[in-house]
Amino acid sequence: MNLKVGLTYNLKRQARAEDGVPADFYAEFDDEETIDAIANALTKGGCTVTKIEADEKAYGLLRRLNPHIVFNVAEGLRGESRESYVPMILEMLGIPYTGSSPLSLAISLNKGVTHRLLSVMGVPCPAFQIFTKADVKIDPHLSFPFVVKPLAEGSSKGVQNNSLVNDERSLRRQVAWVIKTYEQAAIVEEFLPGREFTVGLLGNDEPTALPIVEILFNQLPDGSNPLYSYEAKWVWDVPERPVDMFRCPAVISKPLERELKRVAVNAYKTLSCRDVCRIDIRLDEENKPRILDVNPLPGLIPNPDAHSCLPEAARAAGYTYDQLICTILWQALKRHNLQHQFDNFSLLKRP
């Protein structure tokens, strides 16, 4: 039987002044190059692929197409649980899909809920406080410097070079900017002074950790703060002028490698992530790992010069880009107990 796959996504576009949205509003969305690369990989793997942009028309299109499975990379158009909308629709229609559940996606997008849940389960995170207003009293248990972020954004949206603050005046100015610009609360985290890493994971019951990526902040322009900010991700490091700020595999001791992977797998399991995820981790002043972000919809940009961390880690593990995409789908097929129905899907998958 031929495997009929729907590919759901949100297409990146330029924010316009008349849209009334922040300049980085579409940063999480994918460009056509990425969508085409995913579709081509699945086609090479033996699938018939239909691309469906995840807008207001998606429900009707999915209902009519009724694919065997959906490869979902849609970030969602709006709302605090936007990453959950396509999986919710698919569950309502009874269509299997790749990736995490609506609940896991909603939790992971909210950094405060993620930190609280992980901390309760013994997975270390930075100390933090949620600010719904700029004049909220600062928790006396917290100490400067802080990093100020929107509560529920990804792709470094709202995390700028000046998001690292060292005094109360700067803190309140940055919090006020986040609340006004993104129309949501700000999360204020204690700055962790150690090295930063990201760990890619594939699988389900016993997920496999890919080679660890380290982010090298000393490669950023002079005067920049040691943050993986919007500028670092989308302005300074671009394919036309790549910045050599990633090392994969990271040059670290075996004990630290084991600890980073252990913490990442624990976070993955705690939040019931599925099939694929990327987890960002930073070391504190005692060189102990703490979870910064859990990304169940990690970027899958095919161009190596774009420094998309999950594909970079997969390449270091010996995967081609096509193999990575087909492996994600294969993990979902196995989870839904569908792998034996589609014998033709065998060209590129890896265990």
N, C-alpha and C positions, 0 to 999 in steps of 0.2 A: 504494500500500500504506500502511495506517495504521501509524504508528510506535508500537510498544508499548514503554513505558519503565517500568522499575522505579526507584523512588526509595528508596535505602537511607540510613538515618540512625540516630542515637541521640538519644533524647528526654531533654531536661533535666528533672531532678526535684530535689527538696530532699533533701540528705543528712541521714540520721537518725543519732542516736547509736548505735543498735543495728546500723547497717550497718558500723561499724568503719572508716570511711573519712574522709579529711580533709573539712572543711566545704566546700572548693571542688572536690570530686571531680568534680562534674558540670558544671563551668564551661564545658568545651569543647563539651558537647552542645548541640543546638538545641532551641528551644522550638517549640510547635505553630504559632505564628504564622509562623515562618520556613519550616517544612516545608510548611505550607499555601500560602505565597506561592510557593515553588519549584514545587509541584505545579500551582498555578493558572497560572503563567507557561508551563510546558510544555504544559498543556492548551490555552491560547490559541494556542500555536505549532503546534497540530495533532497533539499526542500523546495517546495513551491512557495514563494514569499509574496505577500501582499502588504504594502506599506500603508499605514493608517495614522494620520496625524491625530493626536489626542486632544481634539477640540470638542466643541459641542455636538459635532456630527458623528463622533466616534462610536457612540452607543449603537446607532442605527446601522453603521457600516459593519461593526463587529457582529451584530445580530444577524445580518444578512450573510456575511461571509462564513460565520460559524467555523472557524479554523480548528484544527486538531489541538493546537497550542499557540500561545502568543509569546513572542519574545518582547518583553516590555522594558523600555528605557525611558518612558514618559515621566517627566518631572511634575506635571500638573500645571494648570493655568493660574490658579489663584487659591488662596485660603491656607489656613494653618495646617491642614491635613492633605494638601494638594497631591502629594506623592501617592496617596492611597486611592485616589479616585478611579484610575484605570483598573487596578486589581479588584476594587469593589464591584465595578461594572462586570468584570469577567467572572467573578464569583456568582453574581446574580444570574448571569447567562450560562453558568456551568461550563465555562471554557478554562482549561488549564493554562497556566502562564509561568514564566520564569520569575525567579526572585522572591522577595519576602512578602509576607502577608500585609494587608492594610494596617493592622495593628502595629506590626513591627516598623513599618514605614512611618506611621504617624509618630510613634514614640521617638524614633531615631532622628527625625527632623527637628524635634523640640529638644534643644541641648539641656535645658533644665531638667525635664523629665528623664532624659537619658542619664544624666549625672546622678540624679537621685536613685534611680532604679539600680544602676550599676553599683553605686556605693553601698546600698543596702545588701547587695549580693556579694560584697567583698571585692569588687573590681575597682581599683583606685582611679579617681578623677581629680581635677583641680578643685580647690575650695572656690566657691562662687556665691553670687547673690543676684537675684532677679530685680531689675529696676523697672517698674511700670511708669514711674515719673522721675524726672531728673533730680528732684529734691528729696528723694527717699534717704533716710538716715543710713549711713554706711555701717555695715556690720562690724562691730569692734574686734571681732575675731579675725578679720581679714587684714592683710597688709599690702601696701603698695610695693612694687608696681602692679597694675592691673591691665588686662586686655578686655576691651569692650567690643561686643559682637551683637548683632541681631539674634534674638532668641531662636528663630526658626528659619534659617536660611542655609544654603550650601554654596559650594564653589567659591568660597571666600567673599561672597556678597556682603558688603557692609563692614568687612575687615580691611582697614586701610593702614597705611604705614603709620598714621597718627593714632591708631587704635590702641597702641601701647602708651599708657598714661602713668605719670609719676606723682601727680598731686591732685588734690580734690577739685581744683578749678578745671583742670583738663578733663578729669573724669566726668564731671557734670556736663561740660560742654559736649563731650563725645556721646554720652548717654542721651542728651537732648536731641542731638543730630540723628542718632539711630532711631529713636522713637518717632520723630517727625518724618524722617525719610522713608522708613519701612513700615510705619503704622503698626508697630508691635513693640513688645517689651525688649529691653536690652539685658543680656546676660554679661555680668562682670566677673571675670575669672582672675584669680591670682596668677601672675605671670610665672611660668616655669622656666628656669634659666638654662636647662640642659639641652641636649641634642634632640632633634625631632626626626621621627620615623613614620613610615606608613607601611602597613602589613596587609597584603591582599590575601583573601581566603576563597577557596573553591570547595564546594561539596555541602554535605548535610550532616548526617549522624556524626561523622568524624571528619570535619573540614580539614583540608590541606592548606597550610600556610605557604605562600610563595616566597621567594627570596625577598628580604627586607630592603626597602628603599630608604635612604637617608637624604634629608633635605639640607643642603649646605648653605647656610645663610651668609658665610663669608664670601660667597660668590656674587652677592647682590651689590648694587651700586653703593658707593661710599655714602655714608650718612643714613642709610636705610636701617630700620629696626629689624631685629631677628625674628620676623614673623613671616609665615606663608600667607601674605596679604593678597588683596586683589591686584595690587600693582605687580607683586612678584609673580603671580600666576598668569595674569592676562595682559600686562602692559610691558614689563621689562623682559619677560621670557616668552618670546613668540617664535614660531618656526623660521621667520625671516632673519631673526637675530637671537638664536637660542643662547640661554645662559646656562653654563655648565654647573647647575646647582643640585644635581641628583647623582647619587652613587648607589648602584645596585649591582651585586649585593653590597649592602652596607659593610664597611670595615669595622667590625665589632668583635668582642670576645664571644666565645661559645656560650658562656653562662648568660650574658646579656641577650644574645640571640634567642636562647631558649626561653628566657623570661618574657621578652617582647612577644614571642609567638604564643606563649601560655596565656598572657593577659589578653591578647587579641582573640584567641579562641574562646576564652571565658566570656568576653563581651559578646561575641558572636552568638554563643549558646544562650546567654542570659536574655538577649533580645530576640531569640528565636529567628535569627536571620537564616536565609535559605539560598542555596545555589552559589551565590557570589556576594562579596562584600569587600570594602576597603576600610581599614580602621587606622585612624591617625593617633599617634602616641608621642608624648614628649616626656623627657626625664626631668624630675624635680631637682632641688638643690642637693639631694642625697643620691642622685642618679638612679632613682626608682621610677619605673614607668607609670605614667598616668594617661588615661584615655582622654583625648581631646574631642574626637568626633567618630561616629559610626556612620558609614556611608553605604547603605544597602543598594543604592543605585549609583555605583561608581562610574566615573568617566571612562569611555571606551574609544578614545580618539586613536585612529590607526597610525597617524604620522609620528614616527619616533622623535622627530624634532619638536613636537608639541609637548613632550614630557608628561603624557598622561600616565599616572603612576601605576594603575593596575596592568595595562598592557606592557609597561616597562618591566614590571616584576615578572609577568608571564614570559616575556622574551628571555629574561635571565634564567628562567626555569626550563627553557628549551621549547616553548610553545611558539608557533607562528601565530599571527593575529587571527587567521581563519580557524586554527585549532582552538584558540581561547574562546571564540564566539560559539563554536560548535560544542565545546565542552560545557559551557554554561547551559546551553539547551539540553544537552545530554543529561546533566544533573537534574534538570527539571523533569525530563521524561522519566528518569528512574524514580524520582520522588512520586510521580503520578502513576507509576507502574505501567508506563506506556512503551518502554524501550523495546519490548519484543514485538510490537505491532509494526515497527517501521525499520525493517532490516536494511532498507536502502540507505538509511542515515548512518553510514559507517565510515565514510571516507576520511574524516578529519578529527573525529572525537579522540580524546585522550582519557585514560582512566583517572 
